[in-house]
């Protein structure tokens, strides 16, 4: 339901649904969707935290890696 709300333009409403879903099942796809919704709402630190935690739990997740590359690429030094 959260991702549907996000796709329909309701990123704020999507966050709460996605947070609940992610709390129930630490699925990498839900984490990627939650991070996107948070990012869209300007909560970039929260989005980065979700992505980092999810990636530590699921280091082989291609979806997480793609989402990180798109939203929060590593900073250049």
ABEGO torsion letter per residue (X at the ends): XAAAAAAAGBAAAAAAAAAAAAAABBBAAAAAAAAAAAAAAGBAAAAAAAAAAAAAABAABAAAAAAAAAABBBBBX
